């Protein structure tokens, strides 16, 4: 048991101690603000305060974890131990920076509550993040820092036992559009033909016709390949289905389609299934509830997992809406424009609501890369893709974290603009699945 002293117990420092010690390192601790009680304790202990108490591991505290509200933070990033760190402290501290305040700043997404310019989809952009600006977006810093604390504790208190943590790989697939041509209904099919005619795209007209007549497989129907990969590599997989009302940015199949319902149930035999809240539901609890209920009705069970369509995440509103509908796990934490670790962590953590100053029970699962990011935002070719993906996997393996990828069914068809990416997916899986 680890004993921690701080001069004032707050929601913020309780949260980050839970995250670092219980969730990340897997050990229990007692937290106290009683100085005499701490002084007389003879086991492993550390203090997080202004001055050391005795000969314990001492970490100088900055003000962030003792404040409430959101204010601009004066942050200067510097190098230490081959890593980026910030919130510098004095020489008497075990580490030259406030590791707990820095971790809280990153994981709570503090900077996303501050004034910033939103992108065209009303999202916080990677280029505006501290991590991107200072070159550590591809590093799970919080996990690395936690290991530093573990090493320091084990060196000073060899009897303190930490459980063994194991690296994991989770493959996630978003189903924005289950089929390119099938199950769209008469009106949408006619509209598709008219659009192709207006573009003089006779190849697409032929392809659509052959699929609808049953001569060819739908180009977005890559599910057989996906299941082969799941079985071959014994993958832990999650599928997120878009069930929103039809709109400019929401174009999946109507939920009334029996074929679509069968697909959801079939994939549910091999993987976990979650909701992919639509673009239109992002600011509407009513629409979100409708979509969650649709999936629940198909699966005949409660829906507890989600990932936002277009990765539309507005803090804290998006997460509050999910909590309101009893969603327990969300997988949206990642950037659309850059690969890497949006919250500088590669393990799940509870959402801390900075506006309400409380830790919630909503578990946030960060992903590290999306194939669309590589192709569209970073302009990476299939031949170059593994050069971007492999270092991310290596970083996660180093800290025994969870590498989570995000792909889509339509990008695995090895056709047109996605030629070559199917092979990238299997190469990624092969490398990521290797322990």
SETIGU-290553 format. One record per residue (C-alpha): residue number from 1; x, z, y. Coordinates in Angstrom, 2 decimals. Each point is the difference from the previous one (the first is absolute). Example, Ala and Ser with C-alpha at 12.3 -4.5 7.8 and 13.67 -1.06 7.14 Angstrom:
R   pos      east        up     north
R     1     12.30      7.80     -4.50
R     2      1.37     -0.66      3.44
***
This chain:
R   pos      east        up     north
R     1      0.00      0.00      0.00
R     2      1.24     -0.94      3.46
R     3     -0.66      2.28      2.96
R     4     -0.35     -1.61      3.44
R     5      0.02      1.79      3.34
R     6     -1.20     -1.41      3.28
R     7     -0.78      1.92      3.18
R     8     -3.48     -1.51      0.18
R     9     -2.07     -1.50     -2.80
R    10     -1.94     -3.08      1.14
R    11     -2.12     -2.68     -1.64
R    12      2.82     -2.46      0.62
R    13      2.84      1.93     -1.58
R    14     -2.16      1.07     -2.96
R    15     -0.84     -3.66     -0.54
R    16      3.57     -1.26      0.06
R    17      1.29      2.84     -2.19
R    18     -2.69     -0.88     -2.54
R    19      0.97     -3.66      0.19
R    20      3.75      0.55     -0.36
R    21      0.10      2.83     -2.50
R    22     -3.17     -0.25     -2.10
R    23     -0.91     -3.69      0.11
R    24      3.45     -1.58      0.21
R    25      2.38      2.48     -1.65
R    26     -2.52      1.67     -2.28
R    27      0.78      3.67      0.69
R    28     -2.18      2.82      1.25
R    29      0.78      2.18      2.99
R    30     -1.23      2.96      2.02
R    31     -0.22     -0.36      3.77
R    32      0.27      3.02      2.27
R    33      0.37      0.92      3.66
R    34      0.85      3.62     -0.92
R    35      3.69      0.39      0.78
R    36      0.64      3.24     -1.91
R    37     -1.69     -1.34     -3.10
R    38      2.26     -3.05      0.14
R    39      3.17      2.05      0.58
R    40     -0.55      2.13     -3.11
R    41     -0.76     -2.96     -2.29
R    42      2.93     -0.57     -2.38
R    43     -0.87     -3.39     -1.44
R    44      0.30     -3.56      1.31
R    45     -1.07     -0.18      3.62
R    46      0.21     -2.07      3.15
R    47     -0.99      0.56      3.60
R    48     -1.51     -2.44      2.46
R    49      0.26      1.60      3.40
R    50      2.24      0.32      3.08
R    51      2.86      2.09     -1.42
R    52      1.22      0.88     -3.51
R    53     -1.31      3.26     -1.44
R    54      2.89      0.79     -2.36
R    55      1.83     -2.22     -2.49
R    56     -2.94     -2.15     -1.10
R    57     -0.19     -3.77      0.39
R    58     -0.88     -0.30      3.67
R    59     -1.74     -2.98      1.60
R    60     -0.35     -0.02      3.77
R    61     -3.56     -0.74      1.05
R    62     -1.01     -2.27      2.86
R    63     -3.38      0.39      1.69
R    64     -2.00     -2.75     -1.75
R    65     -1.33      2.08     -2.89
R    66     -1.03      2.84      2.33
R    67     -1.93     -2.21      2.40
R    68     -3.55     -1.28     -0.08
R    69     -1.17     -3.26      1.48
R    70      1.85     -3.28      0.35
R    71      2.65     -0.61      2.64
R    72      2.84     -2.49      0.46
R    73      3.04      1.22     -1.94
R    74      3.53     -0.51      1.27
R    75      1.63     -1.54     -3.07
R    76      3.62     -1.02     -0.33
R    77      0.94     -1.38     -3.42
R    78      3.56      0.53     -1.25
R    79      1.99     -0.39     -3.22
R    80      0.70      2.85     -2.39
R    81      1.09     -0.10     -3.64
R    82     -0.44     -3.81     -0.11
R    83     -3.60      0.35      1.13
R    84     -2.05     -0.15      3.17
R    85     -1.24      3.35      1.34
R    86     -1.56      1.32      3.21
R    87     -1.05      3.22      1.77
R    88      3.58      1.28      0.34
R    89      0.72      3.73     -0.27
R    90      2.94      2.34      0.65
R    91      3.08      0.59     -2.14
R    92     -1.29      3.23     -1.56
R    93     -2.67     -1.91     -1.92
R    94      0.65     -1.03     -3.61
R    95     -0.78     -3.57      1.02
R    96      0.59     -1.48      3.47
R    97     -3.64     -1.02      0.41
R    98     -3.45      1.50     -0.48
R    99     -0.74     -1.48     -3.40
R   100     -3.51      1.48     -0.13
R   101     -1.09     -1.18      3.45
R   102      1.44     -3.47     -0.62
R   103     -1.79     -0.24     -3.35
R   104     -3.27      1.10      1.58
R   105      0.35     -2.53      2.81
R   106      0.44     -2.85     -2.47
R   107     -2.53      0.97     -2.66
R   108     -2.77      1.05      2.40
R   109      0.40     -3.39      1.73
R   110      0.27      1.87      3.28
R   111      1.08     -3.14      1.85
R   112     -3.22     -1.79     -0.98
R   113     -2.02      2.54      2.02
R   114      2.04     -0.74      3.12
R   115     -0.98     -2.86      2.35
R   116      1.11     -3.37     -1.40
R   117     -0.92     -3.68      0.03
R   118     -2.08     -1.05     -3.01
R   119      0.49     -3.33     -1.79
R   120     -2.61     -2.76     -0.32
R   121     -1.77      1.95     -2.76
R   122      0.03      3.28      1.95
R   123      2.86      1.46     -2.04
R   124      3.14      1.96      0.80
R   125      2.83     -2.52     -0.41
R   126      3.18      0.69     -1.93
R   127      2.16     -1.16      2.92
R   128     -1.32      2.93      2.07
R   129      1.07      2.61     -2.55
R   130      2.98      2.31      0.35
R   131      1.11     -1.05     -3.49
R   132      0.11     -3.73      0.80
R   133      1.63      0.50      3.39
R   134      2.77      2.12     -1.54
R   135      0.55     -1.94     -3.22
R   136     -1.34      2.44     -2.57
R   137     -3.37     -1.54     -0.89
R   138      1.37     -0.99     -3.42
R   139      1.12      3.58     -0.74
R   140     -2.24      2.79     -1.36
R   141      1.74      2.51      2.26
R   142     -2.32      2.93     -0.67
R   143      0.76     -0.15     -3.73
R   144      3.72     -0.28      0.70
R   145     -0.10      2.98      2.34
R   146     -1.96      2.04     -2.57
R   147      2.79     -0.61     -2.51
R   148      2.51      1.26      2.58
R   149     -1.96      3.26      0.22
R   150     -0.15      0.22     -3.79
R   151      3.78     -0.48     -0.29
R   152      0.68      2.65      2.66
R   153     -2.31      2.49     -1.70
R   154      1.50     -0.61     -3.44
R   155      3.50      0.42      1.35
R   156     -0.81      3.34      1.63
R   157     -2.48      1.21     -2.63
R   158      1.02     -1.49     -3.39
R   159     -2.76      1.93     -1.79
R   160     -2.71     -1.89      1.92
R   161     -1.44     -2.55     -2.45
R   162     -1.52     -3.30      1.11
R   163     -2.15     -2.09     -2.36
R   164      1.19     -3.47     -0.98
R   165     -1.71     -2.76      1.99
R   166     -0.43     -3.48     -1.46
R   167     -0.12     -3.35      1.77
R   168     -3.29     -1.90     -0.30
R   169     -1.18     -3.54      0.64
R   170     -3.61     -0.84      0.88
R   171     -1.20     -3.59      0.36
R   172     -3.02     -0.40      2.26
R   173     -2.07     -3.16      0.46
R   174     -2.48     -0.63      2.82
R   175     -2.91     -2.29     -0.88
R   176     -0.96     -1.46      3.36
R   177     -1.47     -3.11     -1.59
R   178     -0.53      0.12     -3.76
R   179     -0.50     -3.76     -0.38
R   180      0.77     -2.95      2.26
R   181     -3.05     -2.06     -0.99
R   182     -2.05      1.75     -2.66
R   183     -2.93      2.36      0.58
R   184     -0.23     -0.77      3.73
R   185     -3.64     -1.07     -0.03
R   186     -1.53     -3.29      1.15
R   187      0.38      0.48      3.77
R   188      3.68      1.01     -0.07
R   189      0.84     -2.74     -2.52
R   190     -1.63     -2.67      2.17
R   191      1.81      1.43      3.01
R   192      3.26     -0.24     -1.91
R   193     -0.61     -3.66     -0.79
R   194     -0.87     -0.75      3.62
R   195      3.18      1.69      1.22
R   196      2.11     -2.03     -2.44
R   197     -1.73     -3.22      1.04
R   198      0.65      0.75      3.68
R   199      3.70      0.40     -0.80
R   200      0.02     -3.08     -2.29
R   201      1.35      2.33     -2.71
R   202     -1.13     -2.01     -3.01
R   203      2.39      1.84     -2.31
R   204     -1.81      3.26      0.73
R   205     -3.38     -1.70     -0.46
R   206      1.11     -1.19     -3.43
R   207      1.41      3.42     -0.90
R   208     -3.18      1.81      1.05
R   209     -2.16     -2.45     -1.95
R   210      2.06      0.29     -3.19
R   211     -0.10      3.80      0.19
R   212     -3.76      0.13      0.63
R   213     -0.62     -2.42     -2.89
R   214      2.12      2.17     -2.29
R   215      2.81     -2.49     -0.58
R   216      2.71      2.05      1.76
R   217      0.73      3.68      0.47
R   218     -0.67      1.46      3.45
R   219      3.36      0.19      1.84
R   220     -0.57      3.65      0.95
R   221     -0.76      0.96     -3.60
R   222      3.40      1.46     -0.86
R   223     -1.38      2.98     -1.91
R   224      1.23     -1.09     -3.43
R   225      3.55     -0.09      1.33
R   226     -0.45      3.37      1.69
R   227     -1.21      1.62     -3.22
R   228      2.91     -1.51     -1.93
R   229      2.39      1.64      2.47
R   230     -1.83      3.34     -0.20
R   231      0.27     -0.01     -3.80
R   232      3.54     -1.37     -0.19
R   233      1.49      2.55      2.39
R   234     -2.49      2.82     -0.67
R   235     -0.85      0.15      3.69
R   236     -1.96      2.57      1.91
R   237     -2.23     -2.23      2.12
R   238     -2.73      0.35      2.61
R   239     -2.42     -2.68      1.22
R   240     -1.78      0.17      3.34
R   241     -3.17     -2.10      0.36
R   242     -1.40     -1.27      3.28
R   243     -3.79      0.42     -0.09
R   244     -0.84     -0.40      3.67
R   245     -2.69     -2.14      1.55
R   246      1.10     -3.60      0.57
R   247      1.82     -0.50      3.30
R   248      2.93     -1.72      1.71
R   249      2.53      2.35     -1.63
R   250     -2.04      1.06     -3.04
R   251     -0.55     -2.86     -2.44
R   252     -0.23      1.37     -3.50
R   253     -2.78     -0.82     -2.45
R   254     -3.50      1.44      0.37
R   255     -0.29      3.17     -2.06
R   256     -3.18     -1.41     -1.58
R   257      2.20     -2.39     -2.02
R   258     -0.07      1.10     -3.64
R   259      3.31     -1.77     -0.57
R   260      1.56      2.04      2.82
R   261     -1.41      3.24     -1.40
R   262      1.34     -0.88     -3.46
R   263      3.45     -0.62      1.49
R   264      0.01      3.42      1.65
R   265     -1.02      1.70     -3.24
R   266      2.48     -1.99     -2.08
R   267      2.96      0.89      2.22
R   268     -1.21      3.60     -0.03
R   269      0.80      0.07     -3.73
R   270      3.68     -0.51      0.78
R   271      0.52      1.52      3.44
R   272     -1.41      2.34      2.59
R   273     -2.56     -1.46      2.40
R   274     -0.37      0.82      3.69
R   275     -1.93     -1.25      3.01
R   276      1.56     -2.39      2.54
R   277     -1.99      0.95      3.12
R   278     -0.83     -3.12      1.97
R   279      1.24     -1.02      3.43
R   280     -3.53      0.57      1.24
R   281     -0.19      3.53     -1.41
R   282      3.04      1.32      1.83
R   283     -2.00      1.58      2.80
R   284     -3.32      0.39     -1.82
R   285     -0.56      2.91     -2.36
R   286     -3.34     -1.53     -0.96
R   287      1.54     -3.29     -1.09
R   288      2.78      1.83     -1.83
R   289     -2.55      2.08     -1.91
R   290     -1.88     -3.15     -0.98
R   291      3.17     -1.51     -1.48
R   292      1.02      3.17     -1.85
R   293     -3.52      0.24     -1.44
R   294      0.16     -3.62     -1.17
R   295      3.17      0.60     -1.99
R   296     -1.26      3.31     -1.34
R   297     -3.15     -1.72     -1.27
R   298      2.03     -2.65     -1.84
R   299      2.40      2.53     -1.55
R   300     -2.66      2.69     -0.66
R   301      2.31      2.65      1.39
R   302      1.21      1.46      3.28
R   303      2.51     -2.03      2.00
R   304      2.93      2.09      1.25
R   305      2.78     -2.52      0.79
R   306      0.28     -2.42      2.91
R   307      2.21     -2.38      1.95
R   308     -1.09     -1.50      3.31
R   309     -0.44     -3.79      0.19
R   310      2.59     -1.48      2.42
R   311      1.65      3.45     -0.19
R   312     -2.17      1.01      2.95
R   313      0.97      3.59      0.61
R   314     -0.92      1.93      3.13
R   315      1.00      3.66      0.04
R   316     -1.78      2.28     -0.48
R   317     -3.35     -1.85     -0.10
R   318      0.61     -2.17     -3.08
R   319      1.02      2.95     -2.14
R   320     -2.81      2.20      1.30
R   321     -2.53     -2.64     -1.07
R   322      1.50     -0.07     -3.49
R   323     -0.11      3.79     -0.26
R   324     -3.65     -0.06      1.11
R   325     -0.78     -2.25     -2.98
R   326      1.95      2.13     -2.50
R   327      2.89     -2.44     -0.40
R   328      2.90      2.09     -1.31
R   329      2.86     -2.53     -0.09
R   330      0.90     -2.76      2.46
R   331      2.63     -2.73     -0.43
R   332      0.11     -1.60      3.47
R   333      3.24      1.62      1.21
R   334      2.30     -2.95      0.58
R   335      0.59     -2.68      2.59
R   336     -1.35     -3.57     -0.03
R   337      2.91     -1.41      2.02
R   338      3.01      1.64     -1.69
R   339      0.88      1.32     -3.45
R   340      1.14      3.59     -0.28
R   341     -1.31      3.52      0.32
R   342     -2.46      0.45      2.87
R   343      0.07      3.80     -0.29
R   344      3.66      0.09     -1.16
R   345     -1.08      1.43     -3.36
R   346     -0.52     -1.50     -3.47
R   347     -2.12      2.72     -1.59
R   348     -3.63      0.97      0.56
R   349     -0.86      2.51      2.72
R   350     -3.08      1.58      1.53
R   351     -1.28     -1.37      3.29
R   352      0.58      2.38      2.91
R   353     -2.59     -0.50      2.76
R   354      1.95      0.52      3.22
R   355     -3.11      0.02      2.18
R   356     -1.57      2.81     -2.01
R   357      3.33      1.65     -0.92
R   358     -0.76      0.38     -3.69
R   359      1.16     -1.23     -3.38
R   360     -2.69     -1.95     -1.85
R   361     -0.45     -0.62     -3.71
R   362      0.23     -3.78      0.42
R   363      3.06     -1.15     -1.93
R   364      1.97     -2.85      1.60
R   365      1.90     -2.33     -2.35
R   366      2.55     -2.16      1.88
R   367      0.88     -3.52     -1.15
R   368      3.36     -1.65      0.72
R   369     -0.69     -3.73      0.06
R   370     -2.70     -2.66      0.15
R   371      0.63     -3.60     -1.01
R   372     -1.82     -1.33      3.07
R   373      2.38      1.95      2.23
R   374      2.99     -1.70     -1.58
R   375     -1.50     -3.49      0.23
R   376     -1.86      0.00      3.29
R   377      1.61      2.64      2.22
R   378      3.58      0.04     -1.23
R   379      0.09     -3.73     -0.95
R   380      1.68      0.74     -3.33
R   381      0.08     -2.71     -2.69
R   382     -0.66      0.74     -3.69
R   383      3.72     -0.49     -0.70
R   384      0.89      2.68      2.57
R   385     -2.83      2.43     -0.75
R   386      1.77      2.20     -2.54
R   387      2.81      0.54      2.50
R   388     -2.58      1.85      2.12
R   389     -1.91      1.70     -2.83
R   390      2.85      1.25     -2.19
R   391      1.63      2.25      2.65
R   392     -3.37      1.71      0.56
R   393     -0.30      0.72     -3.72
R   394      3.58      1.29     -0.07
R   395     -0.72      2.37      2.89
R   396     -3.04      1.41     -1.80
R   397      1.86      0.39     -3.30
R   398      2.76      1.92      1.80
R   399     -2.44      2.72      1.04
R   400     -2.20     -0.10     -3.14
R   401     -2.97     -1.12      2.07
R   402     -2.87     -2.43     -0.54
R   403      0.50     -3.70      0.66
R   404     -3.34     -1.59      0.78
R   405     -0.47     -3.73      0.48
R   406     -2.96     -1.87      1.50
R   407     -0.93     -3.49     -1.19
R   408     -3.18     -2.11     -0.06
R   409     -1.60     -1.94     -2.84
R   410      0.12     -3.31      1.91
R   411      3.75      0.19      0.67
R   412      0.78     -0.02     -3.73
R   413     -1.36     -3.50     -0.70
R   414      3.35     -1.76      0.52
R   415     -1.70     -2.75      2.01
R   416      0.19     -1.47      3.49
R   417      1.41      2.51      2.50
R   418      0.56      2.59     -2.74
R   419      2.12     -2.17     -2.28
R   420      2.86      2.12     -1.34
R   421     -1.52      3.40      0.80
R   422     -1.43      0.59     -3.47
R   423      3.57      0.11     -1.34
R   424      0.97      2.39      2.81
R   425     -2.78      2.36     -1.05
R   426      1.22      0.19     -3.59
R   427      3.63      0.39      1.10
R   428     -1.08      2.87      2.24
R   429     -2.01      1.62     -2.79
R   430      2.86     -0.37     -2.46
R   431      2.47      1.63      2.39
R   432     -2.38      2.68      1.25
R   433     -1.26      0.94     -3.48
R   434      3.53      0.60     -1.30
R   435      0.79      3.71      0.14
***
